Amino acid sequence: MNIWLNEQAYSPASASDLDALVRELSLPQQSVAIAINGEIIPRGQWQQTPLTEGIQVAVFQAIAGG
């Protein structure tokens, strides 16, 4: 399966949903927001949101600054 991750082609090794993708990418769950096709997906729905062929996934990480 191929998806678009932050506007780049990506083939998940074994991830089939957003929660598994976050783990596969070793992202910190508490400081990440994910959008699919431009719509933010609440963290509580990550396990129920399947990855499908050609899906557009955008990952945003919180950055501290000042």
Secondary structure, 3 states (H helix, E strand, C coil): CCEEECCEEECCCCCCEHHHHHHHCCCCHHHEEEEECCEEECHHHCCCCECCCCCEEEEEECCCCC
